[in-house]
Amino acid sequence: MQRAKAEFSAKRPALTITDFCNKIIEMKVVAQEGIIQCCTRPFAIQVPEVARIKLSFPDNVFCFETLMQVRTTDINGANHLGNDALVSMLSEARAQFLISLGISEGNNSGQGIIVTDLATMYQSESFFPEMLRFEVGVMDFNKYGGDFVFRVTKAETEQAVALAKYGFVFFDYLQKKVTPVPESFRSRFA
């Protein structure tokens, strides 16, 4: 009997996502406050909280802003601003910020800035052709770098879209090593 059952299970077609969701609905599964319960079958599963990045920055850290429009090429399959496009827009905002200060991300001597990490906290969707405001600041200096911080909002409504942080260090591309933050850079943000 078990063998026949196993053969039947092996021949059963895989469920599509839609079929799976319909089965869940049929079973009257309820999710509330981290517990999944089934009303028609005797089980309950405790779902652990998932770690999430939580960013917050003081208002006075932002010292530059620029506007960028969401382009049709920035829209993903879910019909909103894709995370890859947002990361590119953050990089553009950082570059515009540095240019506004007369600072190059790299120079002829091989000295430059390298991004070490990125954290992004998405707060709402954005769509074509919305205009987004990117506010940029610098904080949390250490011997070799610090953090570029970003606040992204919809220009028309001021609705929050995202907060982000780029860790960075100064880098000597010729010697392939991290270098201390130039005092001329650090002093601009003291």
C-alpha positions in Angstrom: 0.0 0.0 0.0 2.8 2.5 0.9 4.5 1.7 -2.4 1.4 2.5 -4.5 1.0 5.7 -2.5 4.6 6.7 -3.2 4.2 6.0 -6.9 1.0 8.1 -7.0 2.8 11.0 -5.2 5.7 10.8 -7.6 3.4 11.0 -10.6 1.4 13.9 -9.2 2.1 17.1 -11.1 3.9 19.9 -9.2 1.6 22.7 -7.9 1.8 26.1 -9.5 2.1 29.1 -7.2 -1.6 29.8 -8.0 -2.6 26.3 -7.1 -0.6 26.4 -3.9 -2.2 29.7 -2.9 -5.6 28.3 -3.6 -4.9 25.2 -1.5 -3.8 27.5 1.4 -7.1 29.4 1.0 -9.1 26.1 0.9 -7.4 25.1 4.2 -8.4 28.4 5.7 -4.9 29.2 6.9 -4.7 32.2 9.1 -1.6 34.2 9.8 -1.7 36.6 12.7 1.0 38.0 15.0 3.7 35.6 13.8 1.6 32.4 14.1 0.2 30.5 11.2 -2.9 28.4 12.0 -5.0 26.1 9.9 -8.8 26.2 10.7 -9.5 22.9 8.9 -6.5 20.8 10.0 -4.9 20.6 13.5 -1.6 22.5 13.2 -0.1 25.9 14.1 3.4 27.1 13.3 5.2 29.8 15.2 7.0 32.0 12.6 10.1 33.7 13.9 10.6 37.4 13.3 12.8 38.1 10.3 15.7 40.4 10.9 15.2 43.7 9.0 17.5 46.6 8.5 16.3 49.7 10.3 17.9 53.0 9.3 17.4 56.4 10.7 19.4 59.6 10.4 19.3 63.0 12.0 17.7 65.7 9.8 20.8 68.0 10.1 23.1 65.4 8.5 21.8 66.1 5.0 23.7 68.9 3.3 22.9 68.4 -0.4 19.9 67.5 -2.5 19.2 66.7 -6.1 16.1 65.7 -8.1 15.9 62.7 -10.5 13.0 61.4 -12.5 12.1 57.7 -12.5 12.6 56.6 -16.1 10.7 53.9 -17.9 13.9 51.8 -17.9 13.9 52.0 -14.0 10.7 50.1 -13.8 10.8 46.4 -13.0 8.5 43.4 -13.6 6.3 44.5 -10.6 5.7 47.8 -12.4 7.5 50.0 -9.9 11.1 51.4 -9.4 13.4 48.4 -9.3 16.0 48.1 -6.5 18.8 47.9 -9.0 17.7 51.2 -10.5 17.5 52.8 -7.0 21.0 51.8 -6.3 22.2 53.4 -9.5 20.3 56.6 -8.6 21.9 56.6 -5.2 25.3 56.4 -6.9 24.4 59.2 -9.2 23.3 61.3 -6.2 26.6 60.6 -4.4 28.6 61.6 -7.5 26.6 64.9 -7.9 27.2 65.6 -4.2 30.9 65.1 -4.5 31.1 67.2 -7.7 29.2 70.0 -5.9 32.0 70.1 -3.4 34.7 70.0 -6.0 35.7 66.5 -5.0 36.6 63.7 -7.5 35.9 60.1 -6.6 39.2 59.3 -8.2 42.2 61.3 -9.4 45.4 61.0 -11.5 47.4 60.0 -8.4 45.4 56.9 -8.0 43.6 58.1 -4.8 39.9 57.7 -4.7 36.8 56.5 -2.8 35.6 52.9 -2.8 32.2 51.8 -1.5 32.5 49.1 1.1 28.8 48.3 1.9 25.3 49.4 1.2 22.2 49.2 3.3 18.8 50.2 1.9 15.5 50.4 3.7 12.6 50.6 1.3 9.6 52.6 2.5 7.2 52.8 -0.4 7.0 52.2 -4.1 7.8 54.7 -6.8 6.6 54.8 -10.4 7.3 56.3 -13.7 7.4 59.4 -14.2 7.7 60.5 -10.6 10.3 63.0 -9.6 12.4 61.9 -6.6 14.4 64.1 -4.2 17.7 62.6 -3.1 19.1 64.2 0.1 22.7 63.3 0.8 25.0 63.6 3.8 28.1 62.2 5.4 28.5 60.8 8.9 30.2 58.3 11.2 33.7 59.0 10.2 36.5 56.6 11.1 40.2 56.7 10.3 39.7 55.5 6.7 36.2 56.6 5.7 32.6 57.0 6.9 29.1 56.7 5.6 27.3 58.5 2.8 23.6 58.6 3.9 20.6 59.2 1.7 16.9 60.1 2.2 14.8 59.6 -0.9 11.3 61.1 -1.1 8.7 61.9 -3.7 9.3 65.5 -4.7 5.6 66.3 -5.2 4.2 64.7 -2.0 7.3 64.3 0.2 6.3 60.6 0.8 9.3 58.6 2.0 10.6 56.1 -0.6 13.8 54.9 0.9 16.7 55.5 3.4 20.1 54.2 2.5 23.7 54.2 3.7 26.9 53.6 1.7 30.0 52.8 3.7 33.1 54.1 2.1 36.9 54.2 2.5 39.6 56.2 0.8 41.7 53.9 -1.4 45.0 54.1 -3.2 44.3 52.3 -6.5 48.0 52.2 -7.4 49.2 50.6 -4.2 45.9 48.7 -3.7 45.5 49.8 -0.1 43.1 51.7 2.1 44.4 55.2 3.1 43.3 57.6 5.9 40.6 60.2 5.2 42.2 63.4 4.0 41.8 66.1 6.5 40.6 68.4 3.7 37.6 66.0 3.2 36.8 65.4 6.9 37.0 69.1 7.8 34.1 69.9 5.3 31.7 67.9 7.5 32.9 68.8 11.0 
